[in-house]
Amino acid sequence: MSIGTHFPGSGTLVEEKYLEGKAEGKVEDILRVLKVRGLTVSDSVHERITTCTDLDTLTAWFDRSLTATTAEDVLKEGPALPADVSEQP
């Protein structure tokens, strides 16, 4: 019997499944925020959000979902928060 060690970034199946689950959770959070805020999510926006697996991108989209005026605004490039808010300690 071998003893395995886990190092972040090692690409193990456990790490891969963990990151997939984390991405799926962020996707659900983004869609939930948009729904609760009453924003209409088009099929194309829904598909783009649900197929994204990049955690940094999903985190930026989640931040934007809190203040966006449309679901399409969530996917736009640029800062998630105004500079004066994000620079506060």
C-alpha positions as CSV (number, residue, x, y, z in Angstrom):
1,M,0.0,0.0,0.0
2,S,1.4,3.4,-1.0
3,I,1.0,6.6,0.9
4,G,0.1,9.5,-1.3
5,T,0.7,13.2,-0.6
6,H,-1.2,16.0,-2.1
7,F,0.5,19.2,-3.3
8,P,-1.7,22.0,-4.7
9,G,-1.3,22.2,-8.4
10,S,-0.2,18.6,-8.8
11,G,-3.2,17.8,-11.0
12,T,-4.6,14.9,-9.0
13,L,-8.1,13.7,-9.6
14,V,-9.1,14.8,-6.1
15,E,-7.9,18.3,-6.8
16,E,-9.5,18.4,-10.3
17,K,-12.9,17.4,-8.8
18,Y,-12.5,19.9,-6.0
19,L,-11.9,22.7,-8.4
20,E,-14.8,21.6,-10.7
21,G,-17.1,21.7,-7.7
22,K,-15.8,25.1,-6.7
23,A,-16.4,26.4,-10.2
24,E,-19.9,24.9,-10.3
25,G,-20.7,26.6,-6.9
26,K,-19.6,30.0,-8.3
27,V,-21.7,29.5,-11.4
28,E,-24.7,28.8,-9.2
29,D,-24.0,31.9,-7.1
30,I,-23.8,34.2,-10.1
31,L,-27.0,32.9,-11.6
32,R,-28.8,33.1,-8.2
33,V,-27.7,36.7,-7.7
34,L,-28.9,37.7,-11.1
35,K,-32.2,36.0,-10.5
36,V,-32.8,37.6,-7.1
37,R,-31.9,41.0,-8.5
38,G,-34.5,40.4,-11.2
39,L,-32.1,40.6,-14.2
40,T,-33.0,38.7,-17.3
41,V,-30.4,36.2,-18.3
42,S,-30.4,35.4,-22.1
43,D,-29.6,31.9,-23.3
44,S,-26.2,33.1,-24.6
45,V,-25.2,34.7,-21.2
46,H,-26.5,31.6,-19.3
47,E,-24.4,29.3,-21.6
48,R,-21.3,31.4,-21.2
49,I,-21.6,31.5,-17.5
50,T,-22.4,27.8,-17.1
51,T,-19.5,26.6,-19.4
52,C,-16.8,28.7,-17.7
53,T,-14.4,26.8,-15.5
54,D,-11.9,29.6,-14.8
55,L,-12.2,30.5,-11.1
56,D,-10.7,33.9,-11.5
57,T,-13.1,34.8,-14.3
58,L,-16.0,33.4,-12.3
59,T,-15.0,35.4,-9.2
60,A,-14.9,38.6,-11.3
61,W,-18.3,37.8,-12.8
62,F,-19.7,37.2,-9.3
63,D,-18.4,40.6,-8.1
64,R,-20.0,42.3,-11.1
65,S,-23.3,40.4,-10.7
66,L,-23.8,42.3,-7.4
67,T,-24.0,45.7,-9.1
68,A,-24.6,45.1,-12.8
69,T,-27.6,46.7,-14.4
70,T,-27.9,43.9,-17.0
71,A,-26.8,40.3,-17.1
72,E,-24.7,41.2,-20.1
73,D,-22.7,43.7,-18.0
74,V,-21.5,40.8,-15.8
75,L,-19.5,39.5,-18.8
76,K,-17.9,42.7,-19.8
77,E,-14.2,43.3,-19.4
78,G,-13.0,45.8,-16.8
79,P,-12.9,46.2,-13.1
80,A,-15.5,44.4,-11.0
81,L,-15.7,47.3,-8.5
82,P,-15.0,51.0,-8.6
83,A,-11.4,51.8,-7.8
84,D,-12.1,53.7,-4.6
85,V,-14.1,50.6,-3.2
86,S,-11.6,47.9,-4.2
87,E,-8.6,49.9,-2.7
88,Q,-10.0,50.2,0.8
89,P,-8.4,47.9,3.4
